């Protein structure tokens, strides 16, 4: 996707004015590009943002007569209003590797679910390094052969992405099929004993509390 950008002034006052004009303050930088303060139309970028949710994709920033192929390196979002407050655009250069975070998605139905297990994934993104031409939009993990107790680690998917260097440990677990935790039922007699014990404990007051209460009653 391509969006137009303009250079902007820096400073709090100028930044506030940018936002009042329905634009997003941003910075454009790269290994061969000096950091340049820019601004983009809010609606233009938001359209790209919605289209790219769940995967990584390039965005072309047109600044003057030149187009810059970029990735969104960072984005600040208001935690309450969810309004986009600032964006860092990283220009990528052909032939130079880049470090990025790529979303993880699972595909397939794990047989372990029918066996009573649950699929658990502790990560949403993976840190990778690759050339721009080899950048995957997402890292796909097939769980269709996972039974209860089975797991998939980074080392298990490396063959599928030969041009990608994973920056986290090879033995890092990505997806597992686990047995759900069961609640232990307490026999009725034991439960009654526990309740009686709790009531007795509630009836007993520490000496400090009893003394304080007695003093309060005297004051009343």
SERO-4910 file (N, C-alpha, C, O; in steps of 0.05 Angstrom, whole numbers):
BEGIN
 pado doro    nc1    nc2    nc3   cac1   cac2   cac3    cc1    cc2    cc3    oc1    oc2    oc3
  Unk    A     17    -24      0      0      0      0     18     25      0     40     25     11
  Unk    A      8     46    -12     23     71    -14      7     94     -1    -17     97     -6
  Unk    A     21    110     16      8    133     27     27    157     25     52    154     25
  Unk    A     16    181     23     32    205     21     40    215     49     25    212     68
  Unk    A     63    228     50     72    240     75     83    267     69     91    274     46
  Unk    A     84    284     90     96    310     88    116    314    111    112    302    132
  Unk    A    136    330    106    154    337    128    139    355    148    120    369    141
  Unk    A    147    353    173    134    369    194    154    382    213    178    374    213
  Unk    A    145    402    227    161    414    248    160    397    273    141    383    278
  Unk    A    181    399    289    181    385    315    174    403    338    172    427    335
  Unk    A    170    391    361    162    407    385    133    400    393    117    391    376
  Unk    A    127    404    419    101    397    429     78    412    416     58    400    408
  Unk    A     82    438    412     61    454    400     55    446    372     32    443    364
  Unk    A     77    441    356     73    433    328     60    405    327     44    400    309
  Unk    A     68    387    345     57    360    345     28    360    351     12    345    339
  Unk    A     19    377    370     -9    379    377    -25    389    353    -48    380    348
  Unk    A    -14    408    338    -27    418    315    -31    397    293    -51    396    280
  Unk    A    -10    380    290    -12    358    271    -36    340    277    -51    333    259
  Unk    A    -39    334    302    -61    316    310    -88    330    307   -108    317    300
  Unk    A    -89    356    312   -114    371    309   -122    371    280   -146    374    273
  Unk    A   -103    369    262   -108    369    233   -114    341    223   -113    336    198
  Unk    A   -120    322    241   -126    294    234   -103    280    219   -107    265    200
  Unk    A    -79    286    228    -55    273    217    -40    260    240    -44    266    264
  Unk    A    -22    242    233     -6    227    253     23    236    251     35    233    230
  Unk    A     35    246    273     63    251    272     79    225    271     72    205    283
  Unk    A    101    226    255    116    201    251    145    208    246    153    232    244
  Unk    A    162    188    246    190    191    239    197    170    218    189    147    220
  Unk    A    212    178    198    221    161    177    251    159    178    265    179    177
  Unk    A    262    134    180    291    131    182    299    104    170    283     87    164
  Unk    A    325    101    167    336     76    156    367     77    156    379     97    164
  Unk    A    379     55    148    408     54    149    421     73    130    444     82    134
  Unk    A    407     81    109    417     99     89    400    125     88    401    140     68
  Unk    A    385    129    109    367    152    109    368    166    137    363    153    157
  Unk    A    373    192    137    374    207    162    345    209    173    326    212    157
  Unk    A    343    207    199    316    208    211    302    234    204    312    256    207
  Unk    A    278    231    193    263    254    182    235    255    195    220    236    192
  Unk    A    228    276    209    201    279    221    181    283    198    184    301    182
  Unk    A    160    267    198    140    269    177    112    267    190    110    262    214
  Unk    A     92    271    173     64    267    183     48    254    160     53    259    136
  Unk    A     29    237    167     13    223    148    -17    227    155    -23    231    178
  Unk    A    -34    226    135    -62    228    140    -72    205    157    -65    182    152
  Unk    A    -88    211    178    -97    190    196   -113    169    181   -109    145    185
  Unk    A   -132    177    164   -149    158    150   -133    140    131   -139    117    128
  Unk    A   -113    152    118    -96    136    100    -81    114    115    -82     91    106
  Unk    A    -69    121    137    -54    101    152    -72     81    165    -66     57    166
  Unk    A    -95     90    175   -113     72    189   -123     50    170   -128     27    178
  Unk    A   -127     57    145   -136     38    125   -114     16    122   -121     -8    121
  Unk    A    -89     24    120    -67      5    119    -66    -12    144    -63    -36    143
  Unk    A    -70      1    167    -69    -13    193    -89    -35    195    -83    -57    204
  Unk    A   -114    -30    186   -135    -50    187   -128    -73    168   -133    -96    174
  Unk    A   -118    -66    144   -111    -87    124    -88   -105    133    -87   -128    126
  Unk    A    -70    -94    149    -46   -109    157    -48   -123    184    -29   -135    193
  Unk    A    -71   -121    197    -74   -133    223    -69   -163    222    -80   -177    204
  Unk    A    -52   -174    239    -47   -202    240    -24   -211    222    -17   -235    222
  Unk    A    -12   -193    207     11   -201    190     28   -176    186     20   -154    190
  Unk    A     53   -182    177     72   -160    171     72   -155    142     74   -173    125
  Unk    A     71   -129    134     71   -122    106     85    -96    102     87    -79    120
  Unk    A     95    -92     77    109    -67     71     89    -45     65     66    -49     57
  Unk    A     98    -20     71     82      3     64    101     23     50    123     27     58
  Unk    A     91     35     29    107     54     13    100     82     21     77     91     18
  Unk    A    119     97     31    115    124     40    125    143     18    149    143     11
  Unk    A    107    158      6    114    177    -15    120    204     -2    101    218      7
  Unk    A    145    212     -2    153    238     10    166    254    -13    188    248    -22
  Unk    A    152    275    -21    161    290    -44    159    273    -69    138    262    -75
  Unk    A    181    271    -84    181    256   -108    192    227   -104    193    211   -123
  Unk    A    200    221    -80    212    195    -74    194    177    -58    180    186    -40
  Unk    A    195    151    -65    180    131    -49    199    115    -32    221    107    -41
  Unk    A    191    110     -8    208     94     11    192     69     19    170     70     29
  Unk    A    205     46     14    192     21     22    198     17     52    222     16     60
  Unk    A    178     15     68    181     15     97    166     -8    111    149    -21    100
  Unk    A    174    -11    136    159    -28    155    152    -10    179    166      9    185
  Unk    A    129    -15    191    122     -1    216    139    -13    238    134    -36    246
  Unk    A    158      2    248    177     -8    268    165     -5    296    170    -22    313
  Unk    A    150     16    300    137     21    326    113     39    322    112     55    304
  Unk    A     93     35    340     69     51    338     59     56    366     55     38    382
  Unk    A     54     82    373     44     89    399     14     93    397      4    107    380
  Unk    A     -1     79    415    -30     80    415    -40     89    442    -30     79    463
  Unk    A    -59    107    443    -70    116    468    -85     92    481   -102     80    469
  Unk    A    -78     85    506    -90     61    519   -120     64    524   -133     43    527
  Unk    A   -130     88    525   -158     92    531   -175     95    505   -195     81    501
  Unk    A   -166    113    488   -182    119    464   -174    102    440   -189    100    421
  Unk    A   -151     88    442   -140     71    421   -132     87    396   -129     76    374
  Unk    A   -130    113    400   -121    131    378    -91    128    373    -76    126    392
  Unk    A    -83    127    348    -55    124    340    -42    151    345    -50    171    333
  Unk    A    -21    152    361     -8    177    369     18    183    354     24    206    349
  Unk    A     32    162    347     58    166    334     67    140    320     60    118    329
  Unk    A     82    142    298     91    119    283    121    122    277    130    143    270
  Unk    A    135    100    279    163     98    269    163     81    243    156     58    244
  Unk    A    171     94    221    173     79    196    203     73    190    220     91    190
  Unk    A    209     47    187    237     39    181    239     33    151    226     15    141
  Unk    A    256     49    137    260     43    109    278     18    106    298     16    119
  Unk    A    270      0     88    285    -24     84    300    -21     57    290    -10     38
  Unk    A    325    -32     57    342    -31     34    347    -59     23    354    -77     38
  Unk    A    343    -62     -3    348    -88    -16    376    -97    -10    395    -82    -13
  Unk    A    379   -123     -2    405   -134      3    415   -131     31    436   -141     39
  Unk    A    399   -116     48    406   -112     76    386   -127     94    362   -122     91
  Unk    A    396   -144    111    378   -159    129    365   -140    149    377   -120    158
  Unk    A    341   -147    157    326   -131    177    317   -150    200    311   -173    196
  Unk    A    315   -138    223    304   -152    247    276   -143    251    271   -119    255
  Unk    A    257   -162    251    229   -155    255    215   -175    272    225   -197    277
  Unk    A    191   -168    281    174   -186    296    151   -194    278    137   -177    267
  Unk    A    147   -220    275    127   -231    256    105   -245    272    111   -261    290
  Unk    A     79   -240    266     57   -254    280     58   -284    275     66   -294    254
  Unk    A     49   -299    295     46   -328    294     17   -335    290     -1   -323    303
  Unk    A     11   -353    272    -17   -364    269    -15   -394    269      4   -406    260
  Unk    A    -36   -407    280    -38   -436    280    -58   -445    260    -79   -432    257
  Unk    A    -53   -466    246    -71   -477    226    -76   -507    232    -59   -520    244
  Unk    A    -99   -517    223   -105   -545    227   -119   -550    254   -121   -533    271
  Unk    A   -130   -575    256   -143   -583    281   -126   -604    295   -120   -625    283
  Unk    A   -119   -599    319   -102   -618    334   -119   -641    344   -139   -637    358
  Unk    A   -111   -666    338   -125   -690    348   -127   -690    379   -145   -702    390
  Unk    A   -107   -677    391   -106   -677    421   -130   -663    433   -137   -668    456
  Unk    A   -143   -646    417   -167   -632    428   -190   -652    431   -205   -651    451
  Unk    A   -193   -670    411   -214   -691    413   -208   -710    435   -226   -724    446
  Unk    A   -182   -712    443   -174   -730    465   -178   -717    492   -173   -729    513
  Unk    A   -188   -692    492   -193   -678    517   -173   -656    524   -175   -644    545
  Unk    A   -154   -652    506   -133   -632    512   -140   -604    502   -161   -601    489
  Unk    A   -123   -585    508   -127   -558    498   -101   -548    485    -79   -555    494
  Unk    A   -104   -533    463    -81   -522    449    -73   -496    463    -89   -478    467
  Unk    A    -48   -495    471    -38   -471    485    -14   -459    470      5   -473    464
  Unk    A    -16   -433    465      6   -419    452     13   -395    469     -3   -377    474
  Unk    A     38   -394    478     46   -372    496     57   -347    482     61   -327    494
  Unk    A     61   -349    455     73   -327    440     54   -318    418     40   -334    407
  Unk    A     54   -293    413     39   -282    390     57   -274    367     48   -273    344
  Unk    A     82   -269    373    101   -260    352    128   -274    356    135   -282    379
  Unk    A    143   -275    335    171   -286    336    190   -265    325    183   -250    306
  Unk    A    213   -264    337    234   -245    327    251   -259    306    262   -281    311
  Unk    A    253   -247    283    268   -260    261    286   -240    247    284   -215    252
  Unk    A    305   -250    231    323   -234    215    323   -245    187    326   -269    184
  Unk    A    320   -228    167    320   -238    140    323   -214    120    322   -191    129
  Unk    A    327   -221     95    327   -200     74    298   -191     69    279   -207     72
  Unk    A    294   -166     60    267   -157     54    251   -175     35    227   -179     39
  Unk    A    265   -186     15    252   -203     -4    242   -230      8    224   -243     -3
  Unk    A    253   -238     30    246   -263     43    227   -259     67    222   -279     81
  Unk    A    218   -235     71    202   -230     95    174   -243     93    159   -237     75
  Unk    A    168   -262    111    141   -274    111    121   -255    124    128   -240    142
  Unk    A     96   -256    115     76   -240    127     69   -250    155     60   -235    173
  Unk    A     72   -277    159     65   -289    184     80   -316    186     90   -326    166
  Unk    A     83   -326    210     95   -352    215     72   -372    220     58   -369    240
  Unk    A     70   -391    202     48   -410    204     57   -436    218     77   -447    211
  Unk    A     41   -444    238     47   -469    253     24   -488    250      1   -482    257
  Unk    A     30   -512    238     10   -532    233      7   -550    258     27   -563    266
  Unk    A    -16   -551    270    -20   -567    294    -36   -592    289    -45   -606    308
  Unk    A    -40   -599    263    -58   -622    256    -47   -649    264    -62   -669    262
  Unk    A    -23   -651    274    -12   -677    283     -6   -677    313      8   -695    322
  Unk    A    -15   -657    327     -9   -656    355    -29   -671    373    -53   -666    372
  Unk    A    -19   -689    388    -35   -704    408    -29   -692    436    -11   -675    439
  Unk    A    -43   -702    456    -38   -692    483     -9   -698    491      1   -720    488
  Unk    A      4   -677    501     32   -680    509     52   -672    487     76   -669    492
  Unk    A     42   -667    463     60   -659    441     64   -629    440     47   -614    450
  Unk    A     87   -621    430     94   -592    428    108   -587    402    119   -605    389
  Unk    A    108   -562    393    123   -553    370    142   -531    380    134   -512    393
  Unk    A    168   -533    372    188   -514    380    199   -500    355    193   -507    333
  Unk    A    214   -479    359    226   -464    337    241   -482    318    239   -480    294
  Unk    A    257   -500    330    273   -518    313    256   -536    295    266   -546    274
  Unk    A    230   -540    302    213   -557    285    202   -542    261    193   -555    242
  Unk    A    204   -515    260    194   -501    237    216   -488    220    210   -475    200
  Unk    A    241   -491    229    263   -478    214    265   -487    185    271   -471    167
  Unk    A    259   -513    181    262   -523    153    241   -510    135    247   -507    111
  Unk    A    219   -503    145    198   -490    129    205   -462    121    195   -451    101
  Unk    A    223   -449    137    231   -421    131    262   -420    129    275   -409    147
  Unk    A    273   -432    108    302   -434    105    317   -407    103    340   -405    109
  Unk    A    302   -386     94    315   -360     90    311   -341    113    318   -318    112
  Unk    A    300   -352    135    295   -336    158    312   -345    182    314   -369    187
  Unk    A    324   -326    196    340   -333    220    323   -326    244    315   -303    248
  Unk    A    317   -346    260    301   -341    285    320   -332    307    341   -345    312
  Unk    A    313   -310    320    331   -298    340    327   -308    368    341   -300    386
  Unk    A    307   -325    372    302   -336    398    312   -365    400    317   -377    379
  Unk    A    315   -377    424    327   -403    426    311   -424    410    287   -424    408
  Unk    A    326   -443    398    315   -464    381    295   -482    396    277   -493    384
  Unk    A    300   -485    422    282   -502    438    258   -488    450    244   -499    467
  Unk    A    254   -463    442    231   -448    452    205   -460    443    201   -465    419
  Unk    A    187   -466    462    161   -479    455    142   -458    443    139   -436    455
  Unk    A    130   -464    421    112   -446    407     83   -454    413     66   -438    420
  Unk    A     77   -480    410     50   -491    414     51   -517    429     69   -534    423
  Unk    A     33   -522    447     31   -548    461      2   -556    463    -16   -540    462
  Unk    A     -3   -583    466    -29   -593    472    -28   -604    501    -13   -623    506
  Unk    A    -42   -592    519    -40   -598    547    -66   -610    557    -88   -606    546
  Unk    A    -64   -625    579    -88   -635    593    -98   -613    610    -83   -601    626
  Unk    A   -124   -606    608   -135   -584    624   -133   -591    654   -136   -614    661
  Unk    A   -129   -571    670   -128   -575    699   -156   -582    710   -176   -569    703
  Unk    A   -157   -603    727   -182   -612    738   -185   -601    766   -166   -600    781
  Unk    A   -210   -593    773   -215   -585    800   -219   -609    818   -233   -628    811
  Unk    A   -205   -609    841   -207   -631    860   -232   -628    877   -235   -607    891
  Unk    A   -250   -648    877   -274   -647    893   -268   -655    921   -256   -676    926
  Unk    A   -277   -639    940   -273   -645    969   -297   -660    979   -320   -651    975
  Unk    A   -293   -684    992   -316   -699   1002   -333   -682   1021   -322   -664   1034
  Unk    A   -359   -687   1021   -378   -670   1036   -371   -668   1066   -373   -646   1077
  Unk    A   -363   -691   1078   -356   -690   1107   -332   -672   1112   -332   -657   1131
  Unk    A   -312   -675   1095   -288   -658   1098   -294   -629   1094   -283   -611   1108
  Unk    A   -312   -623   1075   -320   -596   1069   -333   -583   1094   -328   -560   1100
  Unk    A   -351   -599   1107   -365   -589   1131   -345   -583   1153   -347   -563   1168
  Unk    A   -325   -601   1156   -305   -598   1177   -288   -572   1172   -282   -557   1190
  Unk    A   -282   -568   1146   -267   -544   1139   -283   -519   1145   -272   -499   1155
  Unk    A   -309   -519   1139   -326   -496   1144   -328   -490   1174   -327   -467   1182
  Unk    A   -331   -512   1190   -332   -508   1219   -306   -496   1230   -307   -479   1247
  Unk    A   -284   -506   1218   -258   -495   1227   -255   -466   1220   -244   -451   1236
  Unk    A   -265   -458   1196   -264   -430   1188   -281   -412   1206   -272   -390   1214
  Unk    A   -305   -423   1213   -322   -407   1231   -310   -403   1258   -311   -382   1270
  Unk    A   -297   -425   1268   -284   -423   1294   -261   -403   1293   -257   -387   1312
  Unk    A   -246   -403   1271   -224   -384   1268   -234   -356   1267   -221   -338   1278
  Unk    A   -257   -352   1254   -268   -325   1251   -276   -314   1278   -275   -290   1284
  Unk    A   -285   -333   1296   -295   -325   1322   -272   -317   1340   -277   -302   1359
  Unk    A   -248   -327   1336   -225   -320   1352   -213   -294   1342   -208   -291   1318
  Unk    A   -208   -276   1360   -196   -250   1353   -168   -248   1366   -165   -256   1389
  Unk    A   -149   -238   1352   -123   -233   1364   -126   -214   1387   -144   -198   1388
  Unk    A   -107   -216   1407   -109   -200   1431   -110   -170   1424   -124   -155   1437
  Unk    A    -93   -162   1404    -92   -133   1397   -119   -124   1387   -128   -102   1394
  Unk    A   -132   -141   1370   -158   -133   1359   -179   -131   1381   -195   -113   1382
  Unk    A   -179   -151   1399   -198   -152   1421   -195   -128   1439   -215   -115   1447
  Unk    A   -170   -120   1444   -165    -97   1461   -174    -72   1448   -186    -54   1461
  Unk    A   -169    -69   1422   -177    -46   1407   -208    -43   1407   -219    -21   1410
  Unk    A   -221    -66   1403   -250    -66   1402   -262    -58   1428   -281    -42   1430
  Unk    A   -250    -68   1450   -259    -62   1477   -255    -32   1483   -273    -20   1496
  Unk    A   -233    -21   1474   -228      8   1478   -249     25   1463   -258     45   1473
  Unk    A   -255     16   1438   -275     31   1422   -302     31   1436   -316     51   1437
  Unk    A   -310      7   1447   -336      5   1461   -337     23   1485   -358     35   1491
  Unk    A   -314     26   1499   -314     43   1523   -317     72   1515   -330     88   1529
  Unk    A   -305     80   1492   -307    107   1483   -335    114   1475   -344    137   1478
  Unk    A   -349     94   1464   -377     98   1456   -395    102   1480   -419    107   1478
***
